[in-house]
Structure formats: structure tokens, C-alpha cells
Amino acid sequence: MCGIIGCVSDADVVEVLLDGLRNMEYRGYDSAGFGVHDGNTIRLGKGVGRVDEIARSLDLKTFSGKIGLAHTRWATHGGVTPENAHPHLSCEGEVAVVHNGIIENYQAIKARLEAKGHRFRSTTDTEVIPHLIEENLKAGKNHREAVLDAVRELKGSYAFIVLFRDLYDRLYGVRKDAPLIIGLSERGNFLASDVLAFLKHTNKAVFLENLEVAEVRRDSYTIWNFEGEEVQHDISTLEWEAMSLSKKEFTHYTLKEIHEQRETIALAFRQDPDDLDRFCLALQGAERIYIVGAGTSYHAALVAKHLFLNLAKLPVEVILASEFEDYATLLDEGTLMLAISQSGETADVLSAVNIAKKRGVCVLSIVNIPSSTLARESEQTLYLNCGPEVGVAATKTFTAQLAVIYTIASRLSNLSIDLEQITEAVKEVFNVERQIAYLAQAFSTSKDCYFIGRGINYPIALEGALKLKELAYVHAEGLAAGELKHGTLALISEGVPVIAINPSDKTYHDTLSNVAEIKARGGRVIGLSDIENSLYDYHVKIPSVGKLFYPLVEVIPLQMFAYYSALERGQNPDYPRNLAKSVTVK
């Protein structure tokens, strides 16, 4: 979940490293740091806070070097302190490391190294790596052997970059169950956990496979597997453009990405017909289908189940990726897995995919990043086509997932898609933005908020609640409206806000009855509907679309409500506390 970058160049790399960190802050932002080799020693600059805050606290003019590494942190082991910020050095400062992931057996390794006289400065799991490599160097290993011998001892999921004090023309990178990519440019080469770290400088990349080590120099690179055997990989050309990382005229990436849905939903609907046909044939040929996802992608999976089951009569079950291991005994060659992920690097999803593949299961995926591990591990993939999403909370990727799911459902059944109507409705729904901002202000002191919906609208209630929790830190629950009377109605009291997702589909009248039950107990109801009703204290009008397509338009006001609620409560919606976008640890 952390972001790591290394660079070997013919020019100074300090600003290159810092710029790379800024583009990866969505992966973690509680602390950050960098290290550069000045020709004599490895100099570190690090601290607690955002990248720019740390940069302002340092005299950057005193740092220079043509090789370095950097890190932005999402804490897993050890508190948020300057000492725990990366990079970490070995005892004598011979080895510097930045790391993303978890070292499961670090305590045993640390105890053994301490017994040999090693002194540790942090409480992280990461710090054992440079000490272990330094120990291997003392035993007479060369630099590559010292790294390879270290990784054979480490248990866990990780990627890390190594810089040596006595070897300042190359970096080493290691990948095990976490992404690591080589970027190739005319003026130097990169190692990074995300292409966004170097996309400004090059669109040429080499994707390390699992259990591989890379040596990267300014104008060359070599890759070995963990057994020390040299391997070759193709050079990929990245499709994204660096300009897509700009916030343009918007204050936050989150708001920009909410507004981009005017275009991205239509782009996601436009799938290659041949790819779509092959994808659907695989679904139709399965005896049973398990859809896995996490967070927002899990909510998209619930919409997929509703459509595939009701329209195409496919035998579908949705399972949280983190819980999938308990269902492994049900897998056989007649099973198909559909994995849904924004990043394609979510550890729980990749773990589920690995379990499925070991049992001979066909894996399909819906993913945003074509170069992701999930895309490479899948037999077939459909892409969201919506460009990078920087805001930690998923917005445009969720509606893009829905668009791809509707496209699949249409090919599997007689569902007709009126893309022109949907596109116009998505544009029209932004007319309520000012009203949404007012409602966020009106309920800015509320400690709780409930979202209700039925049928295909229930996953949207879950998603609306998740967004409010993520961005505004409000206790929020998404509920199937019919379940209110089975317990949650006891929590409804005078003034408690409830958002009723109630379009004019087959669930309309039943949900309206639930609204009446809430009103009778003093709840304040925001009705999200294309039909006005006197039961609503506030009516947020959404445009009319085909009855199954309301999720595409009703979720956007909920995203805006979470965004403006965050602002009203003094929070930065781009960087919610304790969260990171790409969850690469289990």
C-alpha cells in the first residue's frame, strides 16, 4: 500500500523522486522520505506528513545525486514517526531500502541479527531488510547474491528497492506478491511500485513477474528469478498520459474524477465486440460463477449478480475477496471466477485468484489498469478505459465497472442499452450539485447517516455509506430497505438523516413504505428519486432512465454528498485518514 520509487540518471534525481512520490501519495501519506547517493554516502531526508510538507521542512539544496530511492508510507508495522519513515539504513549505512508490503517473519530475523550486534533504529518490519543484506555482504557475498540470499529468508508479501553506498551506479529491486515495475527513459531508468511514479518521464516499462530481482542501471537492466537464473521480459508501451494526472480546474482529484464520469461512463460502455463475445461465452459455459471483489468493487459485483442472475439466469454467487479462502473447497474445473478490481493489485483479490487457478478454475477480470497483475493473471480481461484514478475513494471507476457489467449483461440477454439516454442523464444529474452541497452543510453535525434501497439499488446504498465513511468519517450504514424493521429502525430518532434511494422501478412503493416508517420515528429523509413525494423532507431529483440503469445516475449525487460532507467537516477528501487506494497487503 506504500509507494516506492528509485531512479538512476545522468542528472540530479531529488526532484524526480519527490515528483514520483507526489503521484503515488494515494498509496500512503502518513510519512515519506528519500535517500540520494552524493558520490560518497547515502543522505536521507524524511519525516511525518505529506510529501510537500516534508520537502518544505528540509533544505533540499543540500541534497544532490544521480541515483536515489524514495517512499511514501501507509503504516502497517510501527507507528507514524520520523524514525519509522523510509528509507531505512543498515548499521554502517552501507545499505538503504524502501519497501512496500509486510515481512511476516521480521521478529525472528531481527532477534537473530540483534544477537549478532546489529542496532535497529525503528519499530518497522522493513528495517530487517538492509541489516540482513549487510550481514550477507559481511559473509563475502557480492551485491546481487546478498540481495538474493536475503529474499530467500524473508516471508510475506513485499516489493523493495536497494541502494548500496559502495555501488552508486545501480539499484536492485525485488518483487514478491507486490507490484514492481522498471521504467525506461533516455536519461535514466526507474524502479517503482506504480507507473504513475515515472509516467511523466517515459511510457516504456518492463513489468517484473513474481519472485524476481532486477538490477537497474542508467542505460541497462537485468532480471533474475529467485533461483538466480536470468529471465527476459518484453518492453510494454503505457497507454496513459501524464496530463491525466492534473487536477485541471478542480480543487481536489476526487471532485475532478466525479465530474469526469460525464465522459468515462460512455467510454467504459465501448468494449471491443470480439473481446466481449469471448468473455460472455466463457461466462455462459461455466457451471457456476463466483464474483470476487473488495470494497467498492464488491458493490459492483452485487450489481453484476442482480443482472446476470435475473436477466441471463447464470448461477452466480458474490464473495468478498478477503473471505474467499473459506469457499475454496467448492472450486472445480466447472467453476469460473470473475474478479473485479480498480487497481488489479488488491492483495485479497490476487490471493483469491491464486487459489482459484491452483484448482483449475478459469479466471476472468474487470480492471482499470491494463498492466496490472490481475490482468496478466486472467485468461480474459475487460478494461474500464477511464484513465488513472488518483482520489483514494473510488468514484469514476465504480460507474465504469457498472458500465462494463451492463455491457456484459446486454450481450448475455435481451437487455437494451440506450447509451445516448444514459449519457444525457449522467450529464443532467450534475444539476443537483449545488443542492447536494447545501444538504452536506445542513447535516454537517450529524453523527450518523443511513442509506436505504431495494433490489439493484441496495448495492448503491452500501456504496453511498462507504463513501461517506471514507471521506467524511461519519458513521454510515447501507441497508436493504426491507431490513429496517429487523433491528436498525431502533436507531432512528429525531433528526437522524436517512437517504432513500428510490427511483421509479419495481421497488418504488415498498421503499416508500419504509420511508413512512422512518418519518414516523422522526428521521429526516432525503429522497433520491425521479419522482417527488411529500414524505421526503428533501427531494434530490435524478433524471429518468431505463429501470435497471438507475445505479449509474443515483450513485453520483451520493459521491458528491460524501465529498461536500468532507469539506464541511474540514477534511481533505483526496487523502482520507488511515486509508490507501491500492491495498497490496492482506
C-alpha positions in Angstrom: 0.0 0.0 0.0 3.1 2.2 0.2 4.6 3.9 -2.8 8.3 3.3 -3.7 10.5 4.7 -6.4 14.1 4.5 -7.4 16.0 6.3 -10.2 19.4 6.1 -11.8 20.0 9.1 -14.1 22.6 11.3 -15.8 21.1 14.2 -13.9 20.1 15.1 -10.3 17.3 12.9 -9.1 16.0 14.7 -6.0 13.1 16.5 -7.7 12.4 13.4 -9.9 12.0 11.3 -6.7 9.8 13.8 -5.0 7.6 14.3 -8.0 7.2 10.5 -8.2 6.1 10.4 -4.6 3.5 13.1 -5.2 2.0 11.0 -7.9 1.9 8.0 -5.6 0.6 9.6 -2.4 -2.8 7.9 -2.8 -0.9 4.7 -1.9 0.0 6.1 1.5 0.6 9.6 3.0 1.3 9.4 6.7 5.1 9.8 6.3 7.6 10.0 3.4 11.3 10.1 2.7 14.1 9.8 0.2 17.7 8.9 0.0 20.3 10.0 -2.6 23.9 9.0 -3.1 26.1 12.1 -3.4 29.2 10.1 -4.5 30.4 9.5 -1.0 27.5 8.5 1.2 23.7 8.0 1.2 22.0 11.0 2.5 18.4 10.7 3.9 15.6 13.2 4.1 12.4 12.0 5.7 9.6 12.9 8.2 6.0 12.6 9.1 3.3 14.2 6.9 2.7 14.7 3.2 5.5 14.9 0.7 5.3 18.6 0.2 5.3 19.2 4.0 8.4 17.2 4.4 10.1 18.8 1.4 9.4 22.3 2.9 11.0 21.2 6.2 14.2 20.2 4.5 16.9 22.3 2.8 16.6 20.5 -0.5 19.6 22.5 -1.9 21.8 20.4 0.3 20.7 17.2 -1.3 22.0 16.0 -4.7 22.8 12.8 -6.5 22.3 11.0 -9.7 20.9 7.9 -8.0 18.4 7.6 -5.2 15.2 6.0 -3.8 12.1 7.3 -2.1 9.0 6.1 -0.3 5.5 7.4 0.8 4.1 5.3 3.7 0.9 3.7 4.8 1.9 2.3 8.2 1.5 -1.4 8.9 4.2 -2.1 11.4 5.3 0.6 13.7 3.7 4.0 14.5 3.8 7.1 12.4 7.1 8.6 13.5 10.2 10.1 11.8 12.2 7.0 12.8 9.7 4.7 11.1 9.7 6.7 7.9 11.6 5.1 5.0 14.3 4.8 3.7 16.0 2.6 6.3 19.7 2.1 6.6 21.8 -0.8 7.8 24.1 -0.3 10.8 27.0 1.2 9.0 24.9 3.0 6.4 26.1 0.6 3.7 22.6 -0.4 2.5 19.4 1.7 2.1 16.0 0.2 1.5 12.5 1.4 0.7 9.8 -1.3 1.0 6.1 -1.9 0.2 4.4 -4.8 1.9 4.8 -7.0 5.0 7.7 -9.1 6.3 5.9 -11.8 8.3 9.0 -13.3 10.0 10.7 -10.0 10.8 10.7 -10.5 14.6 12.7 -13.8 14.3 15.2 -12.2 11.8 15.5 -9.1 14.0 16.2 -11.1 17.1 18.9 -13.1 15.3 20.6 -10.0 13.9 20.5 -8.2 17.2 22.2 -11.2 18.8 25.0 -10.6 16.2 25.3 -6.9 17.2 23.0 -5.2 14.7 21.4 -2.0 16.1 17.9 -1.1 15.0 16.5 2.4 15.0 12.8 1.8 14.1 10.0 -0.5 15.0 9.2 -1.4 11.4 9.4 -4.8 9.8 11.3 -3.1 6.9 14.5 -2.4 8.8 15.4 -6.1 8.9 16.0 -6.0 5.1 19.0 -3.7 5.0 20.5 -5.3 8.1 20.1 -8.8 6.6 21.7 -7.7 3.3 24.6 -6.1 5.2 25.1 -9.3 7.1 25.3 -11.2 3.8 27.9 -8.7 2.5 30.0 -9.3 5.6 29.8 -13.0 4.8 31.5 -12.4 1.5 28.6 -12.3 -0.8 28.6 -9.9 -3.8 25.7 -7.3 -4.0 23.4 -9.5 -6.1 24.0 -12.6 -4.0 23.4 -10.6 -0.8 20.0 -9.5 -2.1 19.1 -12.9 -3.4 20.1 -14.6 -0.2 18.1 -12.1 1.8 14.9 -12.7 -0.1 15.2 -16.4 0.4 14.9 -15.8 4.1 12.0 -13.3 4.0 8.4 -14.4 4.3 5.5 -12.3 3.4 4.3 -10.1 0.5 6.6 -7.4 -0.5 8.5 -5.3 -3.0 11.6 -3.3 -2.2 14.4 -1.3 -3.7 18.0 -1.4 -2.5 20.8 1.2 -2.8 24.4 0.4 -1.8 26.8 3.0 -0.6 29.8 1.4 -2.4 27.9 0.8 -5.7 26.3 4.0 -6.9 25.7 3.2 -10.5 22.8 0.8 -10.0 19.7 -0.1 -7.9 18.3 -3.5 -7.1 14.6 -4.2 -6.9 12.7 -7.3 -5.6 9.2 -8.4 -6.2 7.2 -11.0 -4.2 3.4 -10.7 -4.3 3.5 -6.9 -4.7 4.0 -4.8 -7.8 7.3 -3.6 -9.1 8.0 -2.0 -12.5 11.1 -0.9 -14.4 10.6 2.4 -16.3 13.0 3.1 -19.2 13.9 6.6 -20.3 16.6 8.2 -22.4 18.2 10.0 -19.4 17.9 7.1 -16.9 15.9 4.3 -15.6 13.4 3.8 -12.8 12.1 1.2 -10.4 8.6 1.9 -8.9 5.5 0.3 -7.5 3.3 2.3 -9.8 3.8 3.6 -13.4 2.4 6.9 -12.2 5.7 7.5 -10.4 7.6 7.8 -13.7 4.9 8.3 -16.4 5.9 12.0 -16.8 9.3 10.8 -18.0 8.6 7.7 -20.0 5.9 5.4 -21.3 8.2 2.4 -21.7 8.1 -0.1 -18.9 9.1 -3.7 -18.0 6.8 -5.5 -15.5 8.6 -7.8 -13.1 6.9 -11.1 -12.6 6.5 -12.6 -9.1 9.7 -13.8 -7.4 12.1 -11.8 -9.5 15.1 -9.5 -8.8 16.2 -6.7 -11.1 19.4 -4.8 -11.3 18.8 -1.4 -12.9 21.5 0.9 -14.2 21.2 4.2 -16.1 21.1 2.6 -19.5 20.5 -1.1 -18.9 18.8 -3.6 -16.7 19.0 -7.3 -15.9 16.3 -9.5 -14.3 16.8 -12.8 -12.5 14.4 -15.2 -10.7 14.9 -16.0 -7.0 17.0 -19.0 -8.1 19.4 -16.6 -9.7 18.5 -17.5 -13.3 18.4 -14.7 -15.8 15.0 -14.0 -17.4 13.7 -11.8 -20.2 10.5 -9.7 -20.5 9.0 -7.7 -23.2 9.1 -3.9 -23.0 5.5 -2.5 -22.7 4.2 0.8 -24.0 1.9 2.5 -21.5 -1.3 3.9 -22.8 -2.0 6.5 -20.1 -0.8 10.1 -20.5 0.8 12.2 -17.7 -1.6 15.0 -18.4 -4.4 12.9 -17.0 -2.8 13.3 -13.5 -3.6 17.0 -13.5 -6.4 18.3 -11.3 -7.3 20.8 -14.0 -9.6 23.5 -12.7 -10.8 21.4 -9.7 -9.8 21.8 -6.1 -9.4 18.1 -5.5 -8.8 15.0 -7.6 -11.9 13.5 -6.1 -14.2 16.2 -7.4 -12.4 16.1 -10.8 -13.0 12.4 -11.1 -16.6 12.7 -10.0 -17.1 15.2 -12.9 -15.1 13.0 -15.4 -18.0 10.5 -15.2 -19.7 12.5 -17.9 -17.1 11.0 -20.3 -15.8 7.9 -18.6 -19.1 6.0 -18.3 -19.6 6.3 -22.1 -16.0 5.1 -22.7 -16.5 2.1 -20.4 -19.6 1.0 -22.4 -17.5 0.9 -25.6 -15.9 -2.6 -25.4 -14.3 -4.4 -28.3 -17.1 -6.7 -29.7 -14.9 -9.7 -30.2 -13.4 -9.4 -26.7 -16.9 -9.1 -25.2 -18.2 -12.1 -27.1 -15.3 -14.3 -25.9 -15.8 -13.0 -22.3 -19.6 -13.8 -22.4 -19.1 -17.2 -24.0 -16.8 -18.2 -21.0 -19.5 -17.0 -18.6 -22.2 -19.0 -20.4 -20.1 -22.1 -20.4 -19.5 -22.2 -16.6 -21.4 -24.5 -14.3 -21.1 -21.9 -11.5 -19.6 -18.4 -11.3 -18.0 -16.8 -8.3 -17.6 -13.0 -8.5 -15.0 -11.6 -6.1 -14.1 -8.0 -5.1 -13.3 -5.8 -2.2 -14.8 -2.5 -1.1 -16.4 -0.6 -3.9 -15.6 -3.4 -6.4 -17.6 -5.8 -4.1 -20.6 -3.4 -4.5 -20.2 -3.5 -8.3 -20.1 -7.3 -8.0 -23.5 -7.3 -6.2 -25.0 -5.3 -9.2 -23.5 -7.9 -11.5 -25.1 -10.7 -9.6 -28.5 -9.0 -9.8 -28.2 -8.6 -13.6 -26.6 -11.9 -14.5 -28.9 -13.9 -12.4 -32.2 -12.2 -13.3 -31.5 -11.5 -17.0 -29.3 -14.4 -18.1 -30.1 -17.0 -15.4 -26.5 -17.5 -14.7 -25.5 -19.4 -11.5 -23.8 -16.5 -9.7 -22.5 -16.0 -6.2 -20.6 -13.0 -4.9 -17.9 -13.4 -2.3 -15.7 -10.9 -0.5 -12.2 -11.5 -1.7 -10.9 -11.5 1.8 -13.3 -14.3 2.7 -12.7 -16.4 -0.4 -10.4 -18.9 1.1 -13.2 -20.5 3.1 -15.0 -21.3 -0.2 -12.1 -23.0 -1.9 -13.4 -26.5 -1.4 -16.3 -25.6 -3.8 -14.0 -25.0 -6.7 -13.5 -27.3 -9.6 -13.0 -27.2 -13.3 -16.6 -26.3 -14.0 -16.2 -23.2 -11.9 -15.4 -19.7 -13.3 -14.1 -16.8 -11.3 -14.8 -13.2 -12.2 -12.5 -10.8 -10.3 -13.4 -7.1 -10.2 -10.7 -4.6 -9.2 -9.8 -1.0 -9.9 -6.0 -1.4 -9.4 -5.6 -5.0 -10.3 -3.2 -5.2 -7.4 -5.5 -5.8 -4.4 -3.8 -8.4 -2.3 -7.1 -10.2 -1.2 -8.3 -10.4 -4.8 -5.0 -11.7 -6.1 -4.9 -14.3 -3.3 -8.4 -15.5 -4.3 -7.3 -15.7 -8.0 -4.2 -17.7 -7.0 -6.4 -20.1 -5.0 -8.8 -20.5 -8.0 -6.0 -21.0 -10.6 -4.4 -23.7 -8.5 -7.7 -25.6 -8.7 -8.0 -25.3 -12.4 -10.6 -22.5 -12.4 -10.9 -20.1 -15.4 -10.3 -16.5 -14.2 -11.9 -13.5 -16.0 -11.4 -10.0 -14.7 -12.7 -6.4 -15.0 -9.9 -4.0 -14.2 -8.8 -0.4 -14.8 -5.1 -0.9 -15.2 -4.1 -2.9 -18.3 -0.6 -3.6 -16.9 -1.8 -4.9 -13.6 -1.0 -8.3 -12.0 -4.7 -9.2 -12.2 -4.9 -8.5 -15.9 -1.8 -10.6 -16.5 -3.1 -13.5 -14.4 -6.5 -13.6 -16.0 -7.4 -15.6 -19.1 -9.6 -12.7 -20.3 -10.0 -9.1 -19.2 -12.3 -6.3 -20.0 -11.0 -2.8 -19.2 -12.7 0.2 -17.7 -11.0 2.7 -20.1 -11.3 5.6 -17.6 -7.7 6.5 -17.0 -5.9 6.8 -13.7 -8.0 7.5 -10.6 -5.9 9.4 -8.0 -8.5 10.1 -5.3 -8.4 7.3 -2.7 -12.2 6.9 -2.8 -13.4 5.1 -6.0 -15.8 7.3 -8.0 -15.4 7.1 -11.8 -14.0 3.6 -11.6 -17.2 2.4 -9.8 -19.5 3.7 -12.5 -17.1 2.4 -15.2 -17.3 -1.0 -13.6 -21.1 -0.8 -13.7 -21.0 0.2 -17.4 -18.9 -2.8 -18.3 -21.2 -5.0 -16.3 -24.3 -3.7 -18.1 -22.5 -4.3 -21.4 -21.9 -7.9 -20.4 -25.5 -8.3 -19.3 -26.7 -6.9 -22.6 -24.7 -9.4 -24.6 -25.9 -12.3 -22.3 -29.6 -11.3 -22.6 -32.0 -9.1 -24.4 -31.2 -6.0 -22.3 -31.2 -3.0 -24.5 -28.8 -0.2 -23.7 -29.8 3.4 -24.8 -26.3 4.9 -24.5 -27.5 8.3 -25.6 -30.1 8.4 -22.9 -27.7 7.3 -20.2 -25.0 9.8 -21.3 -27.5 12.7 -21.2 -28.8 11.5 -17.8 -25.3 11.4 -16.4 -24.7 15.0 -17.5 -28.1 16.1 -16.2 -27.6 14.7 -12.7 -24.9 17.2 -12.1 -27.6 19.9 -11.9 -28.2 18.8 -8.3 -24.6 19.6 -7.2 -25.4 22.9 -5.5 -28.3 21.3 -3.7 -26.1 18.4 -2.6 -23.5 20.9 -1.2 -26.4 22.6 0.8 -27.5 19.2 2.2 -23.9 18.4 3.2 -23.9 21.7 5.1 -27.3 21.1 6.7 -26.3 17.8 8.1 -22.7 18.7 8.9 -23.1 18.0 12.6 -24.9 14.6 12.2 -23.0 11.7 13.7 -24.9 9.1 11.9 -26.4 8.6 8.4 -28.3 5.7 6.9 -28.8 4.8 3.3 -31.6 2.5 2.2 -32.5 0.9 -1.1 -34.0 -2.3 -2.5 -33.1 -4.7 -5.3 -30.5 -3.3 -7.6 -30.4 -0.1 -5.6 -29.3 -1.9 -2.4 -25.6 -2.1 -3.5 -25.8 1.6 -4.2 -26.9 2.2 -0.6 -23.8 0.3 0.5 -21.6 2.3 -1.8 -23.1 5.6 -0.6 -22.5 4.7 3.0 -18.9 3.6 2.2 -18.1 6.9 0.5 -19.4 8.9 3.5 -17.4 6.8 5.9 -14.2 7.1 3.7 -14.3 10.8 3.1 -16.2 12.5 5.9 -15.6 10.0 8.8 -19.3 9.7 9.5 -20.8 6.6 10.9 -22.9 5.4 8.0 -24.8 2.2 7.1 -26.2 1.0 3.9 -29.2 -1.2 4.3 -31.7 -3.2 2.3 -34.8 -1.1 3.0 -36.9 -4.1 4.0 -34.4 -5.0 6.8 -35.1 -1.7 8.7 -37.7 -3.2 10.8 -35.4 -6.1 11.8 -33.3 -4.1 14.1 -31.9 -0.9 12.6 -35.2 1.0 13.0 -34.3 1.2 16.7 -31.5 3.6 15.8 -33.8 6.1 14.0 -34.6 9.0 16.2 -35.4 12.7 15.8 -33.3 14.4 13.2 -31.3 11.4 12.1 -30.6 11.7 8.3 -31.7 8.8 6.0 -31.0 8.8 2.3 -33.7 6.8 0.5 -32.6 5.6 -2.9 -35.9 5.3 -4.5 -36.2 5.5 -8.3 -39.4 4.7 -10.1 -38.6 1.0 -10.6 -40.4 -2.1 -9.2 -39.1 -1.3 -5.7 -40.5 2.2 -5.5 -43.7 1.7 -3.5 -42.2 -0.8 -1.0 -39.3 1.6 -0.3 -41.8 4.5 0.1 -43.5 2.4 2.8 -40.1 2.2 4.6 -39.7 5.9 4.3 -43.0 6.4 6.1 -41.8 4.1 8.9 -38.7 6.3 9.2 -40.7 9.5 9.2 -43.0 8.2 11.9 -39.9 7.9 14.2 -38.6 11.4 13.5 -36.0 10.6 10.8 -35.1 13.3 8.2 -35.4 11.7 4.8 -33.5 12.8 1.7 -35.3 11.2 -1.2 -33.1 10.3 -4.2 -35.7 9.8 -6.9 -37.0 10.8 -10.3 -40.5 11.3 -8.6 -41.2 13.8 -5.9 -43.2 12.7 -2.8 -44.4 14.6 0.2 -42.8 12.0 2.5 -39.4 13.3 1.6 -38.0 16.2 3.7 -35.7 16.9 0.8 -36.1 15.7 -2.7 -33.0 15.2 -4.9 -34.3 14.8 -8.4 -32.5 12.4 -10.6 -33.2 12.0 -14.3 -35.3 9.1 -15.6 -33.5 6.2 -17.3 -34.3 2.6 -18.0 -35.4 0.9 -14.8 -32.3 -1.2 -14.5 -29.9 1.6 -15.2 -30.7 3.9 -12.2 -27.5 2.9 -10.3 -25.4 4.7 -12.9 -27.1 8.1 -12.1 -28.1 7.7 -8.5 -24.6 7.0 -7.2 -23.2 10.3 -8.4 -25.2 12.5 -6.0 -24.1 10.2 -3.2 -20.4 10.7 -4.2 -21.0 14.4 -4.2 -22.6 14.3 -0.8 -19.6 12.5 0.6 -17.2 14.9 -1.0 -19.0 18.1 0.3 -19.6 16.5 3.7 -15.8 16.0 3.9 -15.3 19.7 3.1 -17.9 20.8 5.7 -16.1 18.8 8.3 -12.7 20.2 7.4 -11.3 17.0 5.9 -9.2 16.6 2.7 -11.3 14.2 0.5 -8.3 13.2 -1.6 -6.4 11.8 1.4 -8.7 10.2 3.9 -7.1 9.1 7.2 -5.9 5.6 7.6 -6.7 4.6 4.0 -4.8 4.0 0.8 -6.1 3.4 -2.6 -4.3 0.2 -3.7 -4.5 -2.3 -0.9 -1.5 -4.5 -1.6 -1.4 -6.1 1.9 -3.9 -8.7 3.3 
